[in-house]
Amino acid sequence: MNMELTSATTLVSSLLSVLKDVRKSDVVFCPPFPLLVTVHELIRNTRFSLGAQNLSWEDKGAFTGEVSAAMLLSVGCQYVIIGHSERRKYFNRSSRSFLIS
């Protein structure tokens, strides 16, 4: 929860310029959910990937605030951060593993 649209766009655009010559690493941008589509558009046609910051274990249903794998795939996500220390600390989540395919 550290960026809104304008600052995230500026950051990603700057990082694309700085990282353009990096070849020995995979780079994945994992913005907050509301910025996924915008960041996906910024990195489209680059070698960089899009990831999400969290994922629900449910496929669909009345789970307000949760995001499913299908929803993430539909906006271009290829990666998800699961079991992040902040989620475990503040939301009592476990380190469950999930696969998006």
Residue frames as qw, qx, qy, qz and C-alpha x, y, z in Angstrom:
[[0.000, 0.887, 0.462, 0.000, 0.00, 0.00, 0.00],
 [0.447, -0.531, 0.067, 0.717, 2.82, 2.34, -0.80],
 [0.113, -0.150, 0.457, 0.869, 1.95, 3.63, -4.26],
 [0.531, 0.591, 0.413, -0.446, -0.91, 4.97, -6.27],
 [0.761, 0.545, 0.332, 0.119, -1.26, 4.98, -10.05],
 [0.323, 0.926, -0.169, 0.102, 0.94, 7.96, -10.95],
 [0.292, -0.746, 0.597, -0.037, 3.86, 7.05, -8.70],
 [0.793, -0.054, 0.605, 0.054, 3.71, 3.38, -9.70],
 [0.702, 0.680, 0.184, 0.105, 3.73, 4.30, -13.40],
 [0.118, 0.919, -0.363, 0.100, 6.73, 6.56, -12.86],
 [0.543, -0.539, 0.643, -0.026, 8.59, 3.88, -10.89],
 [0.830, 0.180, 0.520, 0.089, 7.98, 1.08, -13.39],
 [0.567, 0.816, 0.020, 0.109, 8.89, 3.31, -16.33],
 [0.083, -0.861, 0.495, -0.083, 12.14, 4.28, -14.59],
 [0.673, -0.332, 0.660, -0.006, 12.94, 0.67, -13.72],
 [0.830, 0.466, 0.301, 0.052, 12.32, -0.45, -17.31],
 [0.380, 0.882, -0.243, 0.135, 14.96, 2.03, -18.43],
 [0.295, -0.718, 0.614, -0.144, 17.45, 1.04, -15.72],
 [0.710, -0.166, 0.680, -0.085, 16.92, -2.72, -16.16],
 [0.735, 0.590, -0.076, -0.326, 16.89, -2.84, -19.97],
 [0.453, 0.619, -0.641, 0.015, 20.42, -4.28, -20.14],
 [0.483, -0.355, 0.736, -0.315, 20.04, -6.83, -17.31],
 [0.676, 0.266, -0.554, -0.406, 20.19, -10.26, -18.92],
 [0.374, 0.168, -0.889, 0.205, 21.21, -12.77, -16.25],
 [0.132, 0.159, 0.733, -0.648, 18.16, -12.31, -14.05],
 [0.108, -0.555, -0.737, -0.371, 14.43, -12.73, -14.37],
 [0.044, -0.006, 0.280, -0.959, 12.56, -9.59, -13.35],
 [0.200, -0.547, -0.793, -0.178, 9.00, -9.77, -12.04],
 [0.136, -0.266, 0.139, -0.944, 6.95, -6.70, -11.15],
 [0.308, -0.434, -0.842, 0.092, 4.43, -7.35, -8.34],
 [0.114, -0.281, 0.078, -0.950, 2.32, -4.21, -7.87],
 [0.343, 0.174, 0.661, -0.644, -0.78, -3.94, -5.68],
 [0.387, 0.399, 0.829, 0.063, -3.94, -5.44, -7.20],
 [0.318, 0.835, 0.307, -0.327, -5.46, -2.16, -8.49],
 [0.083, 0.805, -0.400, -0.430, -2.30, -1.48, -10.51],
 [0.659, -0.076, 0.717, 0.216, -1.88, -4.89, -12.16],
 [0.607, 0.656, 0.432, 0.121, -3.48, -3.95, -15.48],
 [0.141, 0.977, -0.144, -0.071, -1.54, -0.69, -15.75],
 [0.370, -0.640, 0.642, 0.201, 1.79, -2.33, -14.98],
 [0.714, 0.179, 0.657, 0.165, 0.99, -5.16, -17.39],
 [0.502, 0.838, 0.204, 0.057, 0.48, -2.59, -20.14],
 [0.067, -0.922, 0.367, 0.102, 3.80, -0.91, -19.28],
 [0.408, -0.478, 0.760, 0.164, 5.78, -4.17, -19.45],
 [0.822, 0.426, 0.360, -0.118, 3.95, -5.66, -22.43],
 [0.729, 0.654, -0.084, 0.184, 6.39, -6.56, -25.22],
 [0.032, -0.766, 0.600, -0.229, 9.33, -6.63, -22.79],
 [0.610, 0.126, -0.776, 0.097, 11.09, -9.63, -21.27],
 [0.112, -0.191, 0.639, -0.737, 9.78, -8.71, -17.81],
 [0.339, -0.346, -0.860, -0.162, 6.94, -10.56, -16.08],
 [0.403, -0.473, 0.044, -0.782, 3.94, -9.62, -13.96],
 [0.400, -0.159, -0.862, 0.268, 3.17, -11.05, -10.55],
 [0.458, -0.693, -0.252, -0.497, 0.60, -10.49, -7.82],
 [0.035, -0.520, 0.598, -0.609, 1.14, -9.90, -4.14],
 [0.420, -0.066, 0.771, -0.475, -1.32, -12.51, -2.91],
 [0.447, 0.010, -0.730, -0.517, -3.75, -15.21, -4.03],
 [0.701, -0.193, 0.343, -0.595, -6.86, -16.81, -2.60],
 [0.186, -0.153, 0.968, 0.067, -7.07, -20.57, -2.35],
 [0.512, 0.484, 0.617, -0.352, -10.70, -20.35, -3.49],
 [0.371, 0.230, 0.646, 0.626, -11.56, -20.48, -7.20],
 [0.156, -0.399, -0.294, -0.854, -14.58, -18.19, -6.91],
 [0.411, -0.565, -0.710, 0.092, -17.38, -17.22, -4.58],
 [0.234, -0.902, -0.139, -0.336, -18.38, -14.64, -2.00],
 [0.748, -0.332, -0.145, 0.555, -14.92, -13.89, -0.61],
 [0.112, 0.983, 0.094, 0.107, -14.84, -10.09, -0.54],
 [0.179, -0.896, 0.396, 0.087, -11.35, -8.69, -1.05],
 [0.694, -0.245, 0.635, 0.236, -9.84, -11.98, -2.24],
 [0.446, 0.649, -0.402, -0.466, -8.38, -12.58, -5.72],
 [0.927, 0.033, 0.372, -0.047, -8.45, -15.94, -7.51],
 [0.511, -0.252, 0.614, 0.546, -5.86, -17.50, -9.80],
 [0.420, 0.560, 0.628, 0.340, -8.23, -17.13, -12.76],
 [0.024, 0.979, 0.179, -0.098, -8.59, -13.40, -12.06],
 [0.375, -0.721, 0.389, 0.434, -4.81, -12.98, -11.90],
 [0.538, 0.056, 0.689, 0.483, -4.26, -14.95, -15.09],
 [0.340, 0.764, 0.527, 0.149, -6.85, -12.81, -16.88],
 [0.013, 0.994, -0.044, -0.099, -4.78, -9.66, -16.27],
 [0.600, 0.687, -0.374, 0.170, -1.47, -11.23, -17.30],
 [0.456, -0.685, 0.532, -0.199, 0.03, -12.48, -14.04],
 [0.776, 0.292, -0.559, 0.006, 2.51, -15.32, -14.27],
 [0.455, 0.097, -0.691, 0.554, 3.76, -15.21, -10.67],
 [0.516, -0.735, -0.205, -0.390, 2.36, -14.73, -7.16],
 [0.106, 0.430, -0.676, 0.589, 4.04, -13.99, -3.84],
 [0.770, -0.405, -0.411, -0.273, 2.73, -16.60, -1.39],
 [0.797, -0.417, -0.319, 0.297, 3.48, -16.79, 2.32],
 [0.288, 0.630, -0.184, 0.698, 5.04, -13.33, 2.52],
 [0.378, -0.111, -0.648, 0.652, 6.17, -12.48, 6.05],
 [0.214, -0.059, 0.147, -0.964, 3.76, -9.53, 6.26],
 [0.671, -0.173, -0.433, -0.576, 0.78, -11.75, 5.41],
 [0.662, -0.165, -0.701, 0.208, 1.86, -14.28, 8.03],
 [0.250, -0.032, -0.496, 0.831, 2.50, -11.63, 10.69],
 [0.242, 0.048, 0.156, -0.956, -0.54, -9.39, 10.29],
 [0.698, 0.046, -0.229, -0.677, -3.14, -11.76, 8.84],
 [0.624, -0.273, 0.693, -0.236, -2.10, -15.06, 10.47],
 [0.826, 0.448, -0.199, -0.278, -1.59, -16.70, 7.09],
 [0.822, -0.294, 0.442, 0.205, 0.50, -19.81, 6.61],
 [0.037, -0.588, 0.602, 0.540, 3.17, -20.48, 4.01],
 [0.754, 0.329, 0.560, -0.097, 0.89, -22.53, 1.74],
 [0.180, -0.304, 0.607, 0.712, 2.09, -22.98, -1.81],
 [0.615, 0.595, 0.379, -0.352, -0.02, -22.38, -4.88],
 [0.396, -0.089, 0.643, 0.650, 0.62, -22.91, -8.58],
 [0.481, 0.646, 0.111, -0.582, -0.82, -20.80, -11.35],
 [0.377, -0.110, 0.787, 0.477, -0.91, -22.69, -14.62]]
